[in-house]
Amino acid sequence: MDKLTQYQNLIKQILTEYQRISSQVPVADVDEVLMFDDDRSQYLWFNIGWKEGKRVKGVSVYIRIKNEKFYIEEDLTEEGMATELMRLNVPASDIVLAFQPPEVRKYTEFATV
């Protein structure tokens, strides 16, 4: 299995498990949605619906795979997607905290680009 396919499968595995756990405590009229786009290597976990007459929409996790690295664009999980990826033996050099400004990334243990 090539690296891209391996990384695509890893992120789908992680997000599916997170969504499965989260859906055990459902919120009425709010759906948790997973979107996997392997052609473009983009992966989303988000909520959408209505609560108390107001529109609810929000991205919990958005990750892209670019240049054989995980670009974590949004991450509202408690443990963090980078932590989950490293638990599955993804090296820190293959993880970019893209939600951080480029000038700040050099102070992390992760890749800058």
ChimeraX commands (.cxc) that place a marker at each C-alpha (Angstrom):
marker #1 position 0.00,0.00,0.00 radius 0.5
marker #1 position 1.40,3.39,-0.95 radius 0.5
marker #1 position 1.84,6.16,1.61 radius 0.5
marker #1 position -1.07,8.29,0.34 radius 0.5
marker #1 position -3.54,5.40,0.55 radius 0.5
marker #1 position -2.22,4.45,3.98 radius 0.5
marker #1 position -2.65,8.04,5.23 radius 0.5
marker #1 position -6.13,8.32,3.72 radius 0.5
marker #1 position -7.16,5.13,5.51 radius 0.5
marker #1 position -5.68,6.30,8.82 radius 0.5
marker #1 position -7.59,9.58,8.89 radius 0.5
marker #1 position -10.84,7.89,7.89 radius 0.5
marker #1 position -10.33,5.35,10.67 radius 0.5
marker #1 position -9.69,8.05,13.29 radius 0.5
marker #1 position -12.59,10.30,12.25 radius 0.5
marker #1 position -15.02,7.38,12.02 radius 0.5
marker #1 position -14.16,6.34,15.57 radius 0.5
marker #1 position -14.48,9.90,16.90 radius 0.5
marker #1 position -17.86,10.31,15.21 radius 0.5
marker #1 position -19.02,6.92,16.50 radius 0.5
marker #1 position -18.18,7.88,20.08 radius 0.5
marker #1 position -19.67,11.35,19.79 radius 0.5
marker #1 position -22.91,10.07,18.27 radius 0.5
marker #1 position -23.58,8.05,21.42 radius 0.5
marker #1 position -24.76,11.33,22.97 radius 0.5
marker #1 position -26.90,12.73,20.14 radius 0.5
marker #1 position -28.26,16.25,20.01 radius 0.5
marker #1 position -31.81,16.40,18.65 radius 0.5
marker #1 position -32.04,17.96,15.17 radius 0.5
marker #1 position -28.25,18.25,14.85 radius 0.5
marker #1 position -26.47,15.79,12.57 radius 0.5
marker #1 position -22.83,14.81,12.81 radius 0.5
marker #1 position -21.48,14.40,9.31 radius 0.5
marker #1 position -18.32,12.81,7.98 radius 0.5
marker #1 position -17.16,13.72,4.50 radius 0.5
marker #1 position -14.31,11.83,2.90 radius 0.5
marker #1 position -12.94,12.96,-0.47 radius 0.5
marker #1 position -10.13,10.60,-1.43 radius 0.5
marker #1 position -9.74,12.16,-4.90 radius 0.5
marker #1 position -8.76,15.48,-3.31 radius 0.5
marker #1 position -7.48,14.00,-0.01 radius 0.5
marker #1 position -9.77,16.14,2.15 radius 0.5
marker #1 position -11.56,14.91,5.28 radius 0.5
marker #1 position -14.21,16.68,7.36 radius 0.5
marker #1 position -16.18,15.98,10.51 radius 0.5
marker #1 position -18.83,18.61,11.16 radius 0.5
marker #1 position -22.21,19.30,12.77 radius 0.5
marker #1 position -25.21,20.82,11.07 radius 0.5
marker #1 position -28.82,21.32,12.09 radius 0.5
marker #1 position -31.01,23.37,14.43 radius 0.5
marker #1 position -31.01,23.93,18.17 radius 0.5
marker #1 position -33.45,26.15,20.04 radius 0.5
marker #1 position -34.55,27.79,16.80 radius 0.5
marker #1 position -31.01,28.70,15.74 radius 0.5
marker #1 position -28.88,27.27,12.97 radius 0.5
marker #1 position -26.03,25.08,14.17 radius 0.5
marker #1 position -23.06,24.50,11.91 radius 0.5
marker #1 position -19.48,23.91,12.77 radius 0.5
marker #1 position -16.40,22.04,11.68 radius 0.5
marker #1 position -14.89,19.82,14.36 radius 0.5
marker #1 position -12.04,18.50,12.22 radius 0.5
marker #1 position -10.76,19.36,8.75 radius 0.5
marker #1 position -7.64,17.60,7.50 radius 0.5
marker #1 position -6.02,17.60,4.08 radius 0.5
marker #1 position -3.26,15.38,2.83 radius 0.5
marker #1 position -0.84,17.42,0.75 radius 0.5
marker #1 position 2.66,16.45,-0.37 radius 0.5
marker #1 position 2.28,13.22,1.65 radius 0.5
marker #1 position 1.72,15.14,4.88 radius 0.5
marker #1 position -1.32,15.69,7.06 radius 0.5
marker #1 position -2.36,19.34,7.09 radius 0.5
marker #1 position -4.58,19.81,10.13 radius 0.5
marker #1 position -6.65,22.85,9.16 radius 0.5
marker #1 position -9.18,22.68,12.01 radius 0.5
marker #1 position -9.16,20.55,15.14 radius 0.5
marker #1 position -11.60,21.01,18.00 radius 0.5
marker #1 position -10.99,17.61,19.56 radius 0.5
marker #1 position -9.80,17.27,23.13 radius 0.5
marker #1 position -6.75,15.07,22.47 radius 0.5
marker #1 position -5.89,16.54,19.10 radius 0.5
marker #1 position -5.58,14.88,15.72 radius 0.5
marker #1 position -1.80,15.23,15.77 radius 0.5
marker #1 position -1.69,13.16,18.96 radius 0.5
marker #1 position -3.95,10.52,17.41 radius 0.5
marker #1 position -1.82,10.34,14.28 radius 0.5
marker #1 position 1.37,9.98,16.29 radius 0.5
marker #1 position -0.22,7.15,18.31 radius 0.5
marker #1 position -0.59,5.38,14.97 radius 0.5
marker #1 position 3.13,5.88,14.23 radius 0.5
marker #1 position 2.85,8.85,11.90 radius 0.5
marker #1 position 6.07,10.83,12.35 radius 0.5
marker #1 position 5.76,14.44,13.52 radius 0.5
marker #1 position 7.62,15.42,10.34 radius 0.5
marker #1 position 4.53,14.31,8.36 radius 0.5
marker #1 position 2.10,16.47,10.35 radius 0.5
marker #1 position 1.55,20.19,9.74 radius 0.5
marker #1 position -0.47,22.23,12.24 radius 0.5
marker #1 position -1.94,24.32,9.43 radius 0.5
marker #1 position -4.27,26.16,11.83 radius 0.5
marker #1 position -1.14,27.82,13.25 radius 0.5
marker #1 position 0.39,30.77,11.40 radius 0.5
marker #1 position 3.43,29.70,9.32 radius 0.5
marker #1 position 5.82,31.79,11.43 radius 0.5
marker #1 position 4.67,29.97,14.61 radius 0.5
marker #1 position 4.96,26.43,13.22 radius 0.5
marker #1 position 8.76,26.47,13.44 radius 0.5
marker #1 position 8.45,26.46,17.24 radius 0.5
marker #1 position 6.50,23.18,17.28 radius 0.5
marker #1 position 7.77,19.63,16.97 radius 0.5
marker #1 position 5.81,19.27,13.73 radius 0.5
marker #1 position 6.52,20.04,10.08 radius 0.5
marker #1 position 6.27,23.65,8.92 radius 0.5
marker #1 position 5.10,22.81,5.36 radius 0.5
marker link #1:1,2 radius 0.2
marker link #1:2,3 radius 0.2
marker link #1:3,4 radius 0.2
marker link #1:4,5 radius 0.2
marker link #1:5,6 radius 0.2
marker link #1:6,7 radius 0.2
marker link #1:7,8 radius 0.2
marker link #1:8,9 radius 0.2
marker link #1:9,10 radius 0.2
marker link #1:10,11 radius 0.2
marker link #1:11,12 radius 0.2
marker link #1:12,13 radius 0.2
marker link #1:13,14 radius 0.2
marker link #1:14,15 radius 0.2
marker link #1:15,16 radius 0.2
marker link #1:16,17 radius 0.2
marker link #1:17,18 radius 0.2
marker link #1:18,19 radius 0.2
marker link #1:19,20 radius 0.2
marker link #1:20,21 radius 0.2
marker link #1:21,22 radius 0.2
marker link #1:22,23 radius 0.2
marker link #1:23,24 radius 0.2
marker link #1:24,25 radius 0.2
marker link #1:25,26 radius 0.2
marker link #1:26,27 radius 0.2
marker link #1:27,28 radius 0.2
marker link #1:28,29 radius 0.2
marker link #1:29,30 radius 0.2
marker link #1:30,31 radius 0.2
marker link #1:31,32 radius 0.2
marker link #1:32,33 radius 0.2
marker link #1:33,34 radius 0.2
marker link #1:34,35 radius 0.2
marker link #1:35,36 radius 0.2
marker link #1:36,37 radius 0.2
marker link #1:37,38 radius 0.2
marker link #1:38,39 radius 0.2
marker link #1:39,40 radius 0.2
marker link #1:40,41 radius 0.2
marker link #1:41,42 radius 0.2
marker link #1:42,43 radius 0.2
marker link #1:43,44 radius 0.2
marker link #1:44,45 radius 0.2
marker link #1:45,46 radius 0.2
marker link #1:46,47 radius 0.2
marker link #1:47,48 radius 0.2
marker link #1:48,49 radius 0.2
marker link #1:49,50 radius 0.2
marker link #1:50,51 radius 0.2
marker link #1:51,52 radius 0.2
marker link #1:52,53 radius 0.2
marker link #1:53,54 radius 0.2
marker link #1:54,55 radius 0.2
marker link #1:55,56 radius 0.2
marker link #1:56,57 radius 0.2
marker link #1:57,58 radius 0.2
marker link #1:58,59 radius 0.2
marker link #1:59,60 radius 0.2
marker link #1:60,61 radius 0.2
marker link #1:61,62 radius 0.2
marker link #1:62,63 radius 0.2
marker link #1:63,64 radius 0.2
marker link #1:64,65 radius 0.2
marker link #1:65,66 radius 0.2
marker link #1:66,67 radius 0.2
marker link #1:67,68 radius 0.2
marker link #1:68,69 radius 0.2
marker link #1:69,70 radius 0.2
marker link #1:70,71 radius 0.2
marker link #1:71,72 radius 0.2
marker link #1:72,73 radius 0.2
marker link #1:73,74 radius 0.2
marker link #1:74,75 radius 0.2
marker link #1:75,76 radius 0.2
marker link #1:76,77 radius 0.2
marker link #1:77,78 radius 0.2
marker link #1:78,79 radius 0.2
marker link #1:79,80 radius 0.2
marker link #1:80,81 radius 0.2
marker link #1:81,82 radius 0.2
marker link #1:82,83 radius 0.2
marker link #1:83,84 radius 0.2
marker link #1:84,85 radius 0.2
marker link #1:85,86 radius 0.2
marker link #1:86,87 radius 0.2
marker link #1:87,88 radius 0.2
marker link #1:88,89 radius 0.2
marker link #1:89,90 radius 0.2
marker link #1:90,91 radius 0.2
marker link #1:91,92 radius 0.2
marker link #1:92,93 radius 0.2
marker link #1:93,94 radius 0.2
marker link #1:94,95 radius 0.2
marker link #1:95,96 radius 0.2
marker link #1:96,97 radius 0.2
marker link #1:97,98 radius 0.2
marker link #1:98,99 radius 0.2
marker link #1:99,100 radius 0.2
marker link #1:100,101 radius 0.2
marker link #1:101,102 radius 0.2
marker link #1:102,103 radius 0.2
marker link #1:103,104 radius 0.2
marker link #1:104,105 radius 0.2
marker link #1:105,106 radius 0.2
marker link #1:106,107 radius 0.2
marker link #1:107,108 radius 0.2
marker link #1:108,109 radius 0.2
marker link #1:109,110 radius 0.2
marker link #1:110,111 radius 0.2
marker link #1:111,112 radius 0.2
marker link #1:112,113 radius 0.2
view
